[in-house]
């Protein structure tokens, strides 16, 4: 049974690596922390070899050479699940915060976040706003211990989304924070970090 020897933190669709810093700084789990960047986002220099989510996934897969946990925000959670599907032998744990999970959210009362991102950040690559793959047929293969973090005041990814994802993953725990919004992983870092610490100590 493996425990993670590296922790990868994946940002959301805006690529804000600072999102996970508060929770990461509070973790007591003894492992190096890698804050993943999205080229072309949040002041990061573009990389001509990265042209979409598939390329992001391939880059992270190549970087994982030892047992690792993926801790991801929102659309970063989709990237994390795609990575885990490609490298299940080394991804030991998943922590997914308010992610769409690669599911169709239209039936789950979710607010469409894409127009606001496109209007507010017109220079960003459209990798996340144009992504619509349905991962639900593949999710039963993700037997990795998964912690889902949700807030009950998040219009972008309502609790129904977390509940639906929890019903599709075989080895999962869903934690819902009262009053939590789409930034629950950052704004409630003092509550999130102990849950992540406990999760990372679980044997796969």
C-alpha positions as a printed Julia matrix, in Angstrom:
204×3 Matrix{Float64}:
   0.0    0.0     0.0
   1.37   3.41   -0.98
   1.19   6.8     0.63
   1.94   9.87   -1.47
   5.51  11.12   -1.46
   4.63  14.26   -3.47
   1.57  16.53   -3.38
   0.5   18.23   -6.61
  -1.82  21.24   -6.28
  -3.83  22.09   -9.39
  -5.53  25.49   -9.81
  -8.87  26.22  -11.42
  -9.75  27.7   -14.81
  -7.97  31.01  -14.1
  -4.71  29.28  -13.24
  -4.31  31.03   -9.88
  -1.64  28.93   -8.18
  -1.98  31.02   -5.02
  -5.44  29.52   -4.47
  -4.05  26.46   -2.68
  -1.27  28.21   -0.75
  -3.26  28.77    2.48
  -4.34  25.12    2.79
  -0.97  23.79    1.63
   0.83  25.89    4.24
  -1.37  24.4     6.99
  -0.81  20.76    6.05
   1.23  18.65    8.41
   1.55  15.73    5.98
   5.31  15.35    5.31
   5.73  15.55    1.54
   7.07  18.07   -0.98
   4.39  20.33   -2.48
   4.26  21.15   -6.2
   1.98  24.01   -7.29
   1.14  23.22  -10.91
   0.87  26.12  -13.36
  -1.14  26.51  -16.55
   1.05  28.06  -19.29
  -0.52  31.27  -20.58
  -2.61  31.79  -17.42
  -2.13  34.1   -14.43
   1.13  35.63  -15.65
   2.74  32.3   -16.6
   4.64  32.37  -19.88
   2.85  30.47  -22.67
   4.35  27.17  -23.8
   3.89  26.44  -27.52
   3.84  22.71  -26.79
   0.76  23.09  -24.53
  -2.32  23.67  -26.65
  -5.13  22.3   -24.51
  -6.22  20.15  -21.6
  -4.84  16.96  -23.15
  -1.39  18.56  -23.25
  -1.71  19.69  -19.63
  -2.63  16.15  -18.66
   0.33  14.7   -20.57
   2.72  17.14  -18.9
   1.55  16.22  -15.39
   1.56  12.51  -16.19
   5.19  12.88  -17.28
   6.04  14.71  -14.03
   4.63  11.96  -11.79
   7.43   9.47  -11.23
   6.61   8.45   -7.65
   3.47   7.92   -5.54
   1.61  11.24   -5.6
  -1.61  12.9    -4.5
  -3.49  15.37   -6.68
  -5.3   18.22   -4.93
  -7.37  20.21   -7.39
  -9.75  23.16   -7.61
 -12.77  23.32   -9.95
 -11.7   22.61  -13.56
  -8.32  21.54  -12.23
 -10.25  18.58  -10.86
 -11.07  17.47  -14.39
  -7.35  17.56  -15.22
  -6.61  15.62  -12.02
  -9.1   12.88  -12.87
  -7.76  12.57  -16.41
  -4.24  12.24  -14.98
  -5.39   9.62  -12.47
  -7.11   7.62  -15.2
  -3.81   7.52  -17.13
  -1.55   6.83  -14.14
  -3.56   4.95  -11.5
  -0.48   3.05  -10.35
   1.15   6.24   -9.0
  -1.77   8.53   -8.14
  -2.55   7.39   -4.59
  -5.13  10.0    -3.5
  -7.4   12.63   -5.03
  -8.78  15.75   -3.38
 -11.32  17.5    -5.6
 -12.81  20.84   -4.6
 -16.05  22.01   -6.28
 -15.14  20.38   -9.58
 -17.52  19.73  -12.45
 -16.06  16.26  -12.59
 -16.35  16.25  -16.36
 -20.11  15.86  -16.02
 -23.03  17.57  -17.72
 -24.06  20.17  -15.15
 -27.1   21.46  -17.02
 -29.37  19.04  -15.16
 -27.84  19.85  -11.76
 -28.88  23.52  -11.47
 -25.34  24.79  -11.96
 -24.67  28.35  -13.05
 -22.71  28.56  -16.31
 -19.4   30.18  -15.36
 -17.97  30.28  -18.87
 -19.46  33.59  -20.15
 -18.11  35.51  -17.15
 -14.63  34.04  -17.61
 -14.62  34.81  -21.33
 -15.84  38.38  -20.77
 -13.57  39.13  -17.84
 -10.44  37.43  -19.17
 -10.57  37.63  -22.99
  -6.86  36.91  -23.38
  -6.96  33.49  -21.72
  -6.72  30.31  -23.79
 -10.13  28.68  -24.16
  -8.97  25.23  -23.0
 -11.29  25.17  -20.01
 -14.21  27.19  -21.31
 -14.48  25.0   -24.41
 -14.12  21.67  -22.59
 -17.27  19.54  -22.65
 -16.12  15.9   -22.51
 -18.39  13.64  -20.45
 -16.2   11.59  -18.12
 -19.03   9.79  -16.33
 -18.55   6.47  -18.18
 -14.93   6.37  -16.97
 -15.38   7.38  -13.34
 -16.07   3.89  -12.0
 -12.47   3.03  -12.91
 -11.16   5.63  -10.44
 -10.8    3.45   -7.35
  -8.32   5.86   -5.79
  -9.4    7.24   -2.38
 -11.09  10.55   -3.21
 -12.06  13.42   -0.94
 -14.7   15.8    -2.33
 -14.87  19.31   -0.84
 -18.04  21.32   -1.45
 -19.88  24.36   -0.14
 -23.63  24.61    0.14
 -23.64  28.22   -1.16
 -21.89  27.65   -4.48
 -24.03  28.44   -7.55
 -21.28  27.35   -9.96
 -20.94  23.83   -8.57
 -23.92  23.17   -6.27
 -23.98  20.37   -3.72
 -25.99  18.29   -6.22
 -22.86  18.14   -8.37
 -20.79  16.79   -5.49
 -23.48  14.28   -4.62
 -23.68  13.11   -8.22
 -19.91  12.73   -8.4
 -19.9   10.85   -5.1
 -22.44   8.41   -6.52
 -20.16   7.65   -9.48
 -16.82   7.21   -7.71
 -16.21   3.88   -5.93
 -13.99   5.1    -3.05
 -15.13   8.54   -2.01
 -15.95  10.85    0.9
 -17.97  14.04    0.36
 -17.61  16.89    2.85
 -19.98  19.86    2.55
 -19.19  23.16    4.31
 -22.07  25.28    5.48
 -21.94  28.67    3.77
 -19.02  27.62    1.57
 -18.85  29.04   -1.97
 -16.72  28.24   -5.02
 -13.55  29.32   -3.18
 -14.09  26.98   -0.23
 -10.68  25.34   -0.7
  -8.99  28.71   -0.11
 -11.3   30.71    2.14
 -11.88  27.81    4.53
  -8.28  26.56    4.43
  -8.2   26.16    8.22
 -11.04  23.63    7.96
  -9.95  22.06    4.69
  -6.33  21.33    5.67
  -7.14  18.88    8.52
  -9.47  16.96    6.22
  -6.76  16.71    3.58
  -4.2   15.6     6.17
  -6.51  12.84    7.36
  -7.31  11.8     3.8
  -3.65  11.56    2.78
  -3.0    9.24    5.71
  -5.61   6.75    4.47
  -4.24   3.6     2.94
  -5.29   3.17   -0.69
